[in-house]
Structure formats: C-alpha cells, structure tokens
C-alpha cells in the first residue's frame, strides 16, 4: 500500500511545478500548513516529510487534520452511495454559502501536528 502513496505524493509536487525551474512551486509548498483528512494523517506526517527531506526540500511545519462530512452519522462514501455532489450545491446555493456550510459543519482543528525539524 505504501508504494501507492509515494506515487500520489510525487504527483503533489510535480502538479505544482517541481522540476520546472519556477519559483512558484517553492512558494506553494513551503509557505503554509498542510490541511488533510484525518484518515491520511500518517501519510502526511511520516511519508511526506521524509520524501521531501530526501530530495532536499523543507517539510511543512504544521499539519491540520479535518474531520469528515457525514450523512446520518456515517462518513460519506461512494460504496454507501451517500455522497453529495458539491457542484450541485454550488449551482443551487452559490460558492460562498457552500464554503460557509462546510466550514461550520465539518469538524476541523481538533487535530494538529507540529512536526519537529532538526
């Protein structure tokens, strides 16, 4: 399973320009904390910083893990067929209303990891 994450994490940095010679990449990577789902905390606090350090980049200083948007107390899942299409919500209510709803209703900030750097 780990090899899948290495591929995914490499896509993170290549998707924002790593290796293209542009400084835009470094601005995006190093300037702020990471915001992730709580189910991938190990990946982003162990594998990701290790990979970044391995190629000479500075890992994030902080990682915030947010909770899940649940339906009737259950995590949304395609297999349970209880997902909500965010674009339909945006079309109906507008992007600001959907952002507000998600910030208000989805648990966040209950888990913060400060990574220690040598």
PyMOL commands that set and color helices and strands:
alter all, ss='L'
color gray80, all
select helices_A, chain A and resi 2-15+24-30+38-54+86-93+95-105
alter helices_A, ss='H'
color red, helices_A
select strands_A, chain A and resi 34-37+62-66+70-71+74-75+111-114
alter strands_A, ss='S'
color yellow, strands_A
deselect
rebuild
show_as cartoon
